[in-house]
Amino acid sequence: MRQLAEMAAAGGVGQKAGVALAATGLVLTVTVPTAAGQAPQTAPAMEIAQQQPEVTASTDAVVAFSRASVGSTVDPDGRLRHMLESESAGRITPTEAHHALGAPLDSIDPSSPFGSRVSPLTGVAEFHRGQDFVAQCGAAVKAAAGGTVTFAGWHPYGGGNRVVVDHGNGLETTYNHLASFSVSVGQKVDRGSLIALSGTSGASTGCHLHFEVMVNGEVVDPTGWL
Protein backbone atom coordinates (compact mmCIF):
# COMPACT_ATOMS: atom_id res chain seq x y z
CA MET A 1 0.00 0.00 0.00
CA ARG A 2 2.83 2.37 0.84
CA GLN A 3 4.38 1.73 -2.60
CA LEU A 4 1.04 2.50 -4.27
CA ALA A 5 0.73 5.72 -2.33
CA GLU A 6 4.26 6.76 -3.30
CA MET A 7 3.53 6.00 -6.99
CA ALA A 8 0.33 8.05 -6.81
CA ALA A 9 2.15 10.98 -5.23
CA ALA A 10 4.76 10.90 -7.97
CA GLY A 11 2.02 11.11 -10.64
CA GLY A 12 1.13 14.75 -9.89
CA VAL A 13 -2.15 16.58 -9.32
CA GLY A 14 -5.12 15.23 -11.28
CA GLN A 15 -3.49 11.83 -11.89
CA LYS A 16 -3.58 10.31 -8.40
CA ALA A 17 -5.33 7.04 -7.67
CA GLY A 18 -6.33 5.95 -4.18
CA VAL A 19 -6.72 2.36 -3.16
CA ALA A 20 -8.46 1.30 0.05
CA LEU A 21 -8.87 -2.11 1.59
CA ALA A 22 -12.24 -2.97 3.10
CA ALA A 23 -12.86 -5.83 5.45
CA THR A 24 -14.75 -7.71 2.71
CA GLY A 25 -12.11 -7.30 0.02
CA LEU A 26 -10.29 -4.84 -2.21
CA VAL A 27 -12.22 -1.73 -3.30
CA LEU A 28 -10.84 0.42 -6.10
CA THR A 29 -11.53 4.16 -6.21
CA VAL A 30 -11.03 6.22 -9.33
CA THR A 31 -9.68 9.78 -9.12
CA VAL A 32 -11.33 12.24 -11.52
CA PRO A 33 -8.85 14.94 -12.67
CA THR A 34 -9.87 18.50 -11.74
CA ALA A 35 -8.67 22.02 -12.34
CA ALA A 36 -5.80 23.32 -10.22
CA GLY A 37 -6.83 24.32 -6.73
CA GLN A 38 -9.89 22.11 -6.59
CA ALA A 39 -10.13 18.93 -4.59
CA PRO A 40 -10.14 15.71 -6.65
CA GLN A 41 -13.43 13.82 -6.74
CA THR A 42 -13.41 10.05 -6.37
CA ALA A 43 -16.02 7.36 -6.96
CA PRO A 44 -15.75 3.63 -6.29
CA ALA A 45 -15.31 1.70 -9.54
CA MET A 46 -17.75 -0.92 -8.32
CA GLU A 47 -20.45 1.75 -8.02
CA ILE A 48 -19.72 2.96 -11.57
CA ALA A 49 -20.12 -0.57 -12.90
CA GLN A 50 -23.42 -0.94 -11.06
CA GLN A 51 -24.77 2.14 -12.83
CA GLN A 52 -24.44 0.50 -16.29
CA PRO A 53 -27.71 -0.83 -17.80
CA GLU A 54 -28.17 -4.58 -17.70
CA VAL A 55 -28.30 -6.35 -21.08
CA THR A 56 -30.94 -9.06 -21.18
CA ALA A 57 -32.77 -11.17 -23.76
CA SER A 58 -36.08 -12.95 -23.49
CA THR A 59 -36.01 -16.72 -23.21
CA ASP A 60 -37.80 -17.08 -26.57
CA ALA A 61 -35.48 -14.74 -28.49
CA VAL A 62 -34.42 -16.02 -31.92
CA VAL A 63 -30.78 -15.58 -32.92
CA ALA A 64 -30.39 -15.63 -36.70
CA PHE A 65 -27.22 -16.66 -38.47
CA SER A 66 -26.23 -17.81 -41.93
CA ARG A 67 -25.94 -21.58 -42.07
CA ALA A 68 -24.10 -21.22 -45.36
CA SER A 69 -20.97 -20.25 -43.45
CA VAL A 70 -21.05 -23.34 -41.24
CA GLY A 71 -18.54 -26.04 -42.08
CA SER A 72 -14.88 -26.32 -42.91
CA THR A 73 -12.40 -27.73 -45.35
CA VAL A 74 -12.29 -30.82 -43.12
CA ASP A 75 -15.96 -31.51 -43.89
CA PRO A 76 -16.71 -30.03 -47.35
CA ASP A 77 -19.91 -32.05 -47.75
CA GLY A 78 -21.10 -30.71 -44.39
CA ARG A 79 -20.52 -27.16 -45.63
CA LEU A 80 -22.36 -27.86 -48.88
CA ARG A 81 -25.21 -29.57 -47.05
CA HIS A 82 -25.64 -26.61 -44.72
CA MET A 83 -25.66 -24.21 -47.67
CA LEU A 84 -28.32 -26.22 -49.49
CA GLU A 85 -30.44 -26.62 -46.36
CA SER A 86 -30.24 -22.88 -45.81
CA GLU A 87 -31.33 -21.80 -49.28
CA SER A 88 -31.86 -22.89 -52.87
CA ALA A 89 -28.76 -23.58 -54.91
CA GLY A 90 -29.76 -20.68 -57.14
CA ARG A 91 -29.29 -18.20 -54.28
CA ILE A 92 -25.80 -19.34 -53.30
CA THR A 93 -23.28 -16.59 -53.98
CA PRO A 94 -20.18 -17.16 -56.15
CA THR A 95 -17.98 -16.86 -53.06
CA GLU A 96 -19.95 -19.58 -51.27
CA ALA A 97 -20.03 -21.78 -54.39
CA HIS A 98 -16.26 -21.66 -54.92
CA HIS A 99 -14.73 -25.03 -53.89
CA ALA A 100 -18.16 -26.32 -52.81
CA LEU A 101 -17.71 -29.26 -55.21
CA GLY A 102 -14.76 -31.59 -55.41
CA ALA A 103 -12.80 -32.52 -58.53
CA PRO A 104 -14.43 -35.32 -60.59
CA LEU A 105 -10.98 -36.57 -61.66
CA ASP A 106 -7.72 -37.17 -59.80
CA SER A 107 -6.03 -34.65 -62.09
CA ILE A 108 -7.93 -31.64 -63.42
CA ASP A 109 -6.75 -30.41 -66.82
CA PRO A 110 -9.41 -28.25 -68.54
CA SER A 111 -9.76 -28.54 -72.30
CA SER A 112 -12.93 -27.17 -73.91
CA PRO A 113 -14.63 -24.56 -71.67
CA PHE A 114 -18.26 -23.92 -70.77
CA GLY A 115 -20.17 -21.53 -73.04
CA SER A 116 -19.85 -20.49 -76.66
CA ARG A 117 -17.42 -22.47 -78.80
CA VAL A 118 -16.97 -24.03 -82.23
CA SER A 119 -18.11 -27.64 -82.17
CA PRO A 120 -15.25 -30.07 -82.83
CA LEU A 121 -17.78 -32.34 -84.54
CA THR A 122 -19.57 -29.94 -86.87
CA GLY A 123 -17.32 -26.87 -87.02
CA VAL A 124 -20.36 -24.72 -86.23
CA ALA A 125 -20.70 -22.31 -83.30
CA GLU A 126 -22.63 -23.83 -80.40
CA PHE A 127 -23.30 -23.46 -76.69
CA HIS A 128 -21.19 -25.95 -74.74
CA ARG A 129 -23.19 -27.04 -71.70
CA GLY A 130 -20.31 -28.19 -69.55
CA GLN A 131 -16.58 -28.15 -68.93
CA ASP A 132 -14.41 -30.73 -70.68
CA PHE A 133 -11.45 -32.19 -68.82
CA VAL A 134 -8.59 -34.17 -70.29
CA ALA A 135 -8.87 -37.82 -69.27
CA GLN A 136 -7.34 -40.98 -70.63
CA CYS A 137 -9.77 -43.77 -71.48
CA GLY A 138 -10.62 -45.66 -68.32
CA ALA A 139 -9.67 -42.88 -65.86
CA ALA A 140 -11.54 -42.94 -62.55
CA VAL A 141 -14.52 -40.56 -62.48
CA LYS A 142 -15.58 -39.54 -58.98
CA ALA A 143 -18.66 -37.93 -57.45
CA ALA A 144 -18.06 -34.21 -56.95
CA ALA A 145 -20.13 -34.31 -53.74
CA GLY A 146 -22.41 -36.59 -51.80
CA GLY A 147 -25.86 -37.19 -53.25
CA THR A 148 -28.28 -39.56 -54.92
CA VAL A 149 -27.92 -40.99 -58.43
CA THR A 150 -30.98 -39.95 -60.46
CA PHE A 151 -29.82 -41.15 -63.88
CA ALA A 152 -27.34 -43.78 -65.04
CA GLY A 153 -27.65 -44.83 -68.66
CA TRP A 154 -27.48 -43.76 -72.27
CA HIS A 155 -28.08 -40.10 -73.01
CA PRO A 156 -29.86 -39.76 -76.38
CA TYR A 157 -28.64 -36.20 -77.05
CA GLY A 158 -24.92 -36.81 -77.39
CA GLY A 159 -23.84 -37.43 -73.80
CA GLY A 160 -23.31 -41.14 -74.37
CA ASN A 161 -23.04 -43.09 -71.13
CA ARG A 162 -24.13 -40.54 -68.53
CA VAL A 163 -24.52 -40.34 -64.75
CA VAL A 164 -26.49 -37.62 -62.94
CA VAL A 165 -26.12 -37.04 -59.20
CA ASP A 166 -28.63 -34.92 -57.28
CA HIS A 167 -27.02 -33.09 -54.33
CA GLY A 168 -30.27 -31.59 -53.06
CA ASN A 169 -32.20 -28.33 -53.23
CA GLY A 170 -31.62 -27.70 -56.94
CA LEU A 171 -27.95 -28.69 -57.34
CA GLU A 172 -26.99 -31.53 -59.71
CA THR A 173 -23.82 -32.71 -61.43
CA THR A 174 -23.57 -34.81 -64.60
CA TYR A 175 -20.74 -36.98 -65.96
CA ASN A 176 -20.75 -37.73 -69.70
CA HIS A 177 -19.07 -39.75 -72.50
CA LEU A 178 -18.27 -42.49 -69.98
CA ALA A 179 -16.82 -45.83 -70.96
CA SER A 180 -18.86 -47.44 -68.19
CA PHE A 181 -20.48 -46.63 -64.86
CA SER A 182 -20.73 -48.52 -61.60
CA VAL A 183 -23.77 -46.90 -59.95
CA SER A 184 -27.52 -47.25 -60.35
CA VAL A 185 -30.51 -44.96 -59.96
CA GLY A 186 -31.43 -44.38 -56.33
CA GLN A 187 -27.93 -45.19 -55.05
CA LYS A 188 -26.37 -42.88 -52.46
CA VAL A 189 -22.82 -41.81 -53.24
CA ASP A 190 -20.20 -39.98 -51.20
CA ARG A 191 -17.91 -37.19 -52.32
CA GLY A 192 -14.91 -38.71 -54.07
CA SER A 193 -16.45 -42.17 -54.51
CA LEU A 194 -15.83 -43.97 -57.81
CA ILE A 195 -18.92 -43.79 -60.03
CA ALA A 196 -17.60 -44.42 -63.55
CA LEU A 197 -14.68 -44.69 -65.96
CA SER A 198 -14.02 -42.01 -68.56
CA GLY A 199 -14.48 -42.80 -72.24
CA THR A 200 -15.61 -41.44 -75.59
CA SER A 201 -19.20 -42.65 -75.89
CA GLY A 202 -21.84 -40.49 -77.57
CA ALA A 203 -20.99 -37.33 -79.52
CA SER A 204 -17.29 -37.30 -78.72
CA THR A 205 -14.07 -37.04 -80.69
CA GLY A 206 -11.90 -38.81 -78.11
CA CYS A 207 -11.64 -39.87 -74.49
CA HIS A 208 -12.36 -37.05 -72.02
CA LEU A 209 -14.86 -36.13 -69.32
CA HIS A 210 -17.68 -33.70 -70.05
CA PHE A 211 -18.72 -32.42 -66.61
CA GLU A 212 -21.83 -30.33 -65.98
CA VAL A 213 -23.24 -28.46 -63.00
CA MET A 214 -26.97 -27.72 -63.03
CA VAL A 215 -28.73 -25.28 -60.72
CA ASN A 216 -32.51 -25.58 -60.67
CA GLY A 217 -32.36 -27.41 -64.00
CA GLU A 218 -30.15 -24.86 -65.76
CA VAL A 219 -26.50 -25.48 -66.60
CA VAL A 220 -23.93 -23.09 -65.08
CA ASP A 221 -20.17 -22.77 -65.44
CA PRO A 222 -18.73 -25.72 -63.47
CA THR A 223 -15.47 -23.89 -62.75
CA GLY A 224 -17.36 -21.55 -60.43
CA TRP A 225 -18.14 -24.50 -58.16
CA LEU A 226 -14.78 -26.30 -58.25
SVG drawing of the C-alpha trace seen along z (x, -y; Angstrom):
<svg xmlns="http://www.w3.org/2000/svg" viewBox="-40 -27 47 78">
<polyline fill="none" stroke="black" stroke-width="0.4" points="0.0,0.0 2.8,-2.4 4.4,-1.7 1.0,-2.5 0.7,-5.7 4.3,-6.8 3.5,-6.0 0.3,-8.0 2.2,-11.0 4.8,-10.9 2.0,-11.1 1.1,-14.7 -2.2,-16.6 -5.1,-15.2 -3.5,-11.8 -3.6,-10.3 -5.3,-7.0 -6.3,-6.0 -6.7,-2.4 -8.5,-1.3 -8.9,2.1 -12.2,3.0 -12.9,5.8 -14.8,7.7 -12.1,7.3 -10.3,4.8 -12.2,1.7 -10.8,-0.4 -11.5,-4.2 -11.0,-6.2 -9.7,-9.8 -11.3,-12.2 -8.9,-14.9 -9.9,-18.5 -8.7,-22.0 -5.8,-23.3 -6.8,-24.3 -9.9,-22.1 -10.1,-18.9 -10.1,-15.7 -13.4,-13.8 -13.4,-10.0 -16.0,-7.4 -15.7,-3.6 -15.3,-1.7 -17.8,0.9 -20.5,-1.8 -19.7,-3.0 -20.1,0.6 -23.4,0.9 -24.8,-2.1 -24.4,-0.5 -27.7,0.8 -28.2,4.6 -28.3,6.3 -30.9,9.1 -32.8,11.2 -36.1,12.9 -36.0,16.7 -37.8,17.1 -35.5,14.7 -34.4,16.0 -30.8,15.6 -30.4,15.6 -27.2,16.7 -26.2,17.8 -25.9,21.6 -24.1,21.2 -21.0,20.2 -21.1,23.3 -18.5,26.0 -14.9,26.3 -12.4,27.7 -12.3,30.8 -16.0,31.5 -16.7,30.0 -19.9,32.1 -21.1,30.7 -20.5,27.2 -22.4,27.9 -25.2,29.6 -25.6,26.6 -25.7,24.2 -28.3,26.2 -30.4,26.6 -30.2,22.9 -31.3,21.8 -31.9,22.9 -28.8,23.6 -29.8,20.7 -29.3,18.2 -25.8,19.3 -23.3,16.6 -20.2,17.2 -18.0,16.9 -19.9,19.6 -20.0,21.8 -16.3,21.7 -14.7,25.0 -18.2,26.3 -17.7,29.3 -14.8,31.6 -12.8,32.5 -14.4,35.3 -11.0,36.6 -7.7,37.2 -6.0,34.7 -7.9,31.6 -6.7,30.4 -9.4,28.3 -9.8,28.5 -12.9,27.2 -14.6,24.6 -18.3,23.9 -20.2,21.5 -19.8,20.5 -17.4,22.5 -17.0,24.0 -18.1,27.6 -15.3,30.1 -17.8,32.3 -19.6,29.9 -17.3,26.9 -20.4,24.7 -20.7,22.3 -22.6,23.8 -23.3,23.5 -21.2,26.0 -23.2,27.0 -20.3,28.2 -16.6,28.2 -14.4,30.7 -11.4,32.2 -8.6,34.2 -8.9,37.8 -7.3,41.0 -9.8,43.8 -10.6,45.7 -9.7,42.9 -11.5,42.9 -14.5,40.6 -15.6,39.5 -18.7,37.9 -18.1,34.2 -20.1,34.3 -22.4,36.6 -25.9,37.2 -28.3,39.6 -27.9,41.0 -31.0,40.0 -29.8,41.2 -27.3,43.8 -27.6,44.8 -27.5,43.8 -28.1,40.1 -29.9,39.8 -28.6,36.2 -24.9,36.8 -23.8,37.4 -23.3,41.1 -23.0,43.1 -24.1,40.5 -24.5,40.3 -26.5,37.6 -26.1,37.0 -28.6,34.9 -27.0,33.1 -30.3,31.6 -32.2,28.3 -31.6,27.7 -27.9,28.7 -27.0,31.5 -23.8,32.7 -23.6,34.8 -20.7,37.0 -20.7,37.7 -19.1,39.7 -18.3,42.5 -16.8,45.8 -18.9,47.4 -20.5,46.6 -20.7,48.5 -23.8,46.9 -27.5,47.2 -30.5,45.0 -31.4,44.4 -27.9,45.2 -26.4,42.9 -22.8,41.8 -20.2,40.0 -17.9,37.2 -14.9,38.7 -16.4,42.2 -15.8,44.0 -18.9,43.8 -17.6,44.4 -14.7,44.7 -14.0,42.0 -14.5,42.8 -15.6,41.4 -19.2,42.6 -21.8,40.5 -21.0,37.3 -17.3,37.3 -14.1,37.0 -11.9,38.8 -11.6,39.9 -12.4,37.1 -14.9,36.1 -17.7,33.7 -18.7,32.4 -21.8,30.3 -23.2,28.5 -27.0,27.7 -28.7,25.3 -32.5,25.6 -32.4,27.4 -30.1,24.9 -26.5,25.5 -23.9,23.1 -20.2,22.8 -18.7,25.7 -15.5,23.9 -17.4,21.5 -18.1,24.5 -14.8,26.3"/>
</svg>
